[in-house]
Amino acid sequence: MIAVNAIGLSRSYGERAVLNRVNLRIESGEFVALLGESGCGKTTLLRALAGLDGIQTGRIDLPGRTAVVFQEHRLLPWQRLWQNVALGLKGSNVRELAEAALTEVGLGSRLDDWPRTLSGGQAQRVALARALVQEPKLLLLDEPFAALDALTRVKMHNLVKVLVAKHRPGVLLVTHDVTEAVALADRILVMRNGTIASDYAVSADTDGKALHQSLLAELGVANSID
């Protein structure tokens, strides 16, 4: 099963090519991390896959639903937590679906709380529940953990790995954090000047330290770790 198959995506602003004939295929259940310097096209690619930005040439095949989690949780402050999770759902059982999703992220007892009562990590868990309750085939994560403290970030990494293994969406994570990419991904892409410059497979046998060093070298910060 394919979560997304993008072929020849191009997008320019004036004479600057932000996406230059990008090809990207993600299988269902595959976790792909996308690294690259600021301005290389990462977020433009993610937004194109989400249908938030247009492309000028190319094709995007999406056989199922897509959901996005942004760096900001984007919860509606006038809606209770279950109502935030249930946004866009239809039917008579939306509260039950929202409760199940909040339970998965450890907030099942707080259905009727307001977003203002949450910590940053808790708010991102609600945002994740809101995405996964849609049962997306493609889950797009746009630096969702960047604003969290180190300990909360590790907890979110563990939670995401569990939930992705359970729901089996294809995942594209845009991040600047090499350690995060190595910890989470099955495959790591490095983007440069609007193209996918490198593609690294990650497995249980991968030397994480060597991969970390290779990725830093790709990003122009070689020899920054021992």
C-alpha positions in Angstrom: 0.0 0.0 0.0 1.2 3.5 -0.9 0.7 6.4 1.4 1.8 8.9 -1.2 3.5 8.9 -4.6 4.7 12.3 -5.8 6.3 12.6 -9.2 8.2 15.6 -10.7 7.0 18.2 -8.3 8.2 21.7 -9.1 7.4 25.1 -7.6 9.2 28.4 -8.2 9.0 31.9 -6.7 10.2 34.2 -9.4 13.5 32.7 -10.7 14.1 30.6 -7.5 13.1 27.0 -7.7 11.9 25.9 -4.3 10.9 22.4 -5.6 12.8 21.1 -8.5 11.3 18.0 -10.0 11.0 16.2 -6.6 10.0 12.6 -6.5 8.8 11.1 -3.3 7.2 7.8 -2.5 6.2 6.7 1.0 4.7 3.3 1.8 2.0 2.7 4.4 3.6 2.3 7.8 6.9 3.8 6.6 8.3 6.7 8.7 10.3 9.1 6.6 12.2 12.1 8.1 13.2 15.1 5.9 16.2 17.1 6.8 17.7 20.2 5.2 18.8 23.7 5.7 16.2 26.5 6.1 14.9 27.5 2.8 15.7 24.3 1.0 12.1 23.4 0.3 11.2 21.0 3.1 8.1 22.8 4.3 7.0 23.7 0.8 7.1 20.0 -0.1 5.1 19.1 3.1 2.5 21.8 2.4 2.1 20.6 -1.2 1.5 17.1 0.0 -1.1 18.4 2.4 -2.8 20.4 -0.3 -2.1 23.7 1.4 0.3 24.9 -1.4 0.0 24.4 -5.1 2.6 22.9 -7.4 3.4 24.2 -10.9 4.3 20.8 -12.5 4.1 17.2 -11.4 1.6 14.9 -9.8 0.7 13.8 -6.3 -1.1 10.5 -5.9 -2.8 10.2 -2.5 -4.9 7.0 -2.1 -6.3 8.0 1.3 -6.8 10.8 3.8 -4.0 13.1 4.9 -3.5 14.8 8.3 -1.1 17.4 9.5 0.5 18.2 12.9 2.2 21.6 12.9 4.8 23.1 15.3 2.0 25.1 16.9 -0.8 22.9 18.2 -3.5 25.2 16.7 -6.2 24.1 19.2 -9.3 26.2 19.3 -9.4 27.9 22.8 -13.2 28.1 22.8 -13.6 24.3 22.3 -13.1 21.6 24.9 -10.4 19.0 24.2 -12.8 16.4 22.8 -14.4 19.0 20.5 -10.9 19.9 19.2 -10.2 16.3 18.5 -13.5 15.8 16.8 -13.2 18.6 14.4 -14.3 17.5 11.0 -15.8 14.2 12.2 -19.4 13.3 11.4 -21.9 10.9 13.0 -23.5 10.2 16.3 -20.3 8.8 17.9 -17.8 11.6 17.5 -17.4 12.1 21.2 -16.6 8.4 21.6 -14.1 8.6 18.8 -12.5 11.6 20.4 -12.3 9.9 23.8 -10.6 6.9 22.3 -8.1 9.1 20.5 -7.4 11.1 23.7 -7.0 7.9 25.7 -4.4 6.8 23.2 -2.3 9.9 24.0 -2.8 9.6 27.7 -5.5 12.4 28.1 -8.6 10.3 28.2 -9.6 11.7 31.6 -9.5 15.3 30.3 -12.2 15.3 27.6 -14.0 18.4 28.9 -10.9 20.5 29.8 -10.0 23.6 28.0 -6.8 24.0 25.9 -5.5 26.8 28.2 -5.1 24.2 31.0 -2.5 22.2 29.0 1.2 22.2 29.0 3.0 22.5 25.6 3.5 18.7 25.4 -0.1 17.9 26.4 -1.3 20.3 23.7 0.8 18.6 21.1 -0.6 15.2 22.2 -4.1 16.6 21.6 -3.0 17.8 18.1 -1.7 14.3 17.4 -4.9 12.7 18.6 -6.9 15.1 16.3 -4.7 14.0 13.4 -4.9 10.2 14.1 -8.6 10.1 14.8 -9.1 10.8 11.1 -7.3 7.4 10.4 -5.0 9.1 7.8 -3.1 7.1 5.2 -0.5 9.9 5.3 0.5 11.7 8.4 2.5 14.9 7.9 4.5 16.2 10.9 5.9 19.8 10.5 8.5 20.1 13.3 5.8 19.3 15.9 8.3 18.8 18.8 10.6 21.8 18.1 9.2 24.0 20.9 9.2 21.3 23.5 11.8 20.8 26.2 14.2 17.9 25.8 12.5 15.5 28.2 9.0 16.1 26.8 10.4 15.7 23.3 11.7 12.2 24.1 8.4 11.3 25.6 6.6 12.5 22.5 9.0 10.5 20.3 8.2 7.3 22.2 4.4 8.1 21.9 4.6 8.7 18.2 6.5 5.5 17.6 3.8 3.5 19.4 0.9 5.2 17.7 2.5 5.0 14.2 3.1 1.3 14.8 -0.6 0.8 15.8 -2.3 3.0 13.1 0.3 2.3 10.3 0.1 5.6 8.3 2.9 6.6 6.1 4.7 9.5 7.9 6.7 12.4 6.6 8.5 14.3 9.4 10.1 17.7 8.6 12.7 18.4 11.2 16.0 20.2 11.7 17.0 17.8 14.5 19.3 15.0 13.2 19.0 13.1 16.5 15.2 13.1 16.2 15.4 11.9 12.6 17.7 9.0 13.5 15.6 8.0 16.6 12.3 7.9 14.7 12.7 7.3 11.0 12.9 4.2 8.8 14.3 6.4 6.1 16.0 9.8 6.2 16.1 12.2 3.3 18.3 15.2 2.9 16.9 18.0 0.8 19.1 20.6 -0.9 18.2 23.4 -3.3 14.7 22.0 -3.9 15.8 18.4 -4.6 16.2 15.2 -2.6 20.0 15.0 -2.4 20.4 11.9 -0.3 18.3 8.9 0.9 19.4 6.9 3.9 17.8 3.6 5.0 17.6 3.1 8.8 17.3 -0.3 10.4 18.0 -2.1 13.7 21.5 -2.8 12.3 22.3 0.8 11.4 25.2 2.4 13.2 23.4 5.3 14.7 26.6 7.3 15.5 28.0 6.9 12.0 24.7 7.9 10.4 24.5 10.9 12.7 27.9 12.0 11.6 27.1 11.4 7.9 23.9 13.5 8.2 25.7 16.3 9.9 28.3 16.3 7.2 25.5 16.5 4.6 24.2 19.5 6.4 27.5 21.2 6.6 28.4 20.7 10.2 30.8 17.7 10.0 33.0 16.8 12.9 30.7 18.5 15.4 30.4 15.3 17.5 33.0 12.7 18.5 
